[in-house]
């Protein structure tokens, strides 16, 4: 329709919206995660699948495998050495977890506050963690040796013992205690560092407000420190339980599983089954059961801590 002057109005402009850029967050995220997924698949999932398949076969070292499921799993229950190793490993895990956590948490609380000289003690407590596990075990083996070790001479000079003591091959309880001391010396500083990180992540304002209200140190520790430290404590406990269940070097080097088989761990039995008896199928079956036990124990720990929190 034209106006009174006969001029047609200009056509209305149509708004052209710019096309939104195609975003591919899914593909970008996949590209970032792909290297890690490949590494996990090659070095964890693929070997795990191979171990499960080996556990279902009679797999000699130099002969073709033959399917024999579930004989490898049934033979484990008939092996007395395996049962003794399971009992010892559970005992060792319980003792080491309790003592190592107590020492590590105590050290973390000791060096928590920043004051003069605390950096030196933090470094000194963490220093054993810088020593290789096998190297630390060899150091303790030389220290505790009843032939060349200096410990017996020092204790005799102090009048604490009358004759040299066999710390690693004599009494089973002494050998067990020597191993526990080695583990605490080697790993207390490492776990102390993790716990110290959790302690320092707690805001200082919470402590100041509690002190202003007249709360005692015991009350602050029970009602503030422990509840806020539960995630860190869960991580440390999982690491301790997993490391104890998979203990090998400290027994293989320090005590050789003795005296007798009193300090033979489950992993030592697996290694002996695989590389001494060359029965890879039986060793794989034991490995699968150890993995399931670790998953169950860690799940129980996390569920208990989550329920308490």
Residue, then its C-alpha position, 0 to 999 in steps of 0.5 A: x500500500x502506498x502513502x498519499x504521495x504515491x511513494x512505496x514504503x521501503x520493505x522491512x528488513x529481515x533480521x539475519x541471525x548469525x549462525x552459532x559456532x559449532x561447539x564440540x565439547x564432547x570431541x574436545x573432551x575426548x581428545x584430552x582424555x584419549x591419551x590417558x584412556x589409551x595408557x589405561x587400556x594398554x597398561x591396565x585393562x589389557x593386562x587385567x583381561x589377560x590375567x583373568x584369561x590366564x587364571x582360567x587355563x593351565x598355563x605352563x611357562x614353556x607349553x601351550x595353555x589348556x582350558x581348565x576352569x575352575x581348577x586353578x581357583x579350587x586348588x588355592x583352597x587346598x594349598x596350606x602355604x596359601x592359607x598361612x600366607x593369607x592369615x599372615x598378610x591380614x595380620x601384617x596389614x592390620x598391625x602396620x595400618x594401625x601403627x603406621x597411621x598413628x605414627x604418621x598422624x602424630x608426626x603431622x600434628x607435631x610439624x603442623x604449626x609454622x615455627x622456627x626449625x619446623x622445616x628441618x623436622x619436616x624434611x628429616x621425617x620425609x627423608x626416608x621416603x626418598x630412599x628406594x624401597x629395595x634399598x631401604x630394605x637392604x639397609x635394614x638387612x645390613x643393620x640387623x645382621x647378626x654377623x656384620x650389623x652394628x645393632x647387636x654390638x650397640x645393644x651389647x655395649x649398652x647392656x640391653x642384651x647378653x648375646x647377639x640376636x637374630x633379628x630376621x631369621x630367628x624368632x618369628x615374632x622378632x622377624x615380624x617386628x623387624x619388618x614392621x619397624x622397617x615399614x614404619x621408618x620408610x613410609x611414615x614420612x610419606x603419609x605424614x606429608x599427605x596428612x599434613x596437607x590435609x591439616x593445613x587445608x583446614x581454615x585457621x578461622x575455625x580453630x580461632x573461633x573454637x578457642x575463643x569459645x573456650x574449647x579445649x585441645x581435645x575437643x578441637x581435635x575430636x570435633x573439628x580436626x578429625x571430621x574435616x580430615x576424613x577425606x584425607x584419612x580415607x586416602x591414607x588408609x586406602x594407600x596403607x591397606x593396599x601397600x600392606x596387602x601387596x607387601x613383597x620386598x620387605x619380606x623377600x629381602x629382609x626375612x626371605x619369608x622365614x623363619x620357616x614360612x612365618x613371614x611369607x606374604x601372599x605376593x611371595x606365594x604368587x611370585x613363587x608359583x609363577x617363577x619357581x614352579x612356572x605355573x602361571x595359571x595358578x599365579x594368575x588366579x591368586x592375583x585375581x583373588x587378591x585384586x578382588x580382596x583389595x577392591x572389597x576392603x577399600x570399598x568397605x573403608x570408604x563406605x564406613x568413613x562416608x557413613x560416619x561423615 
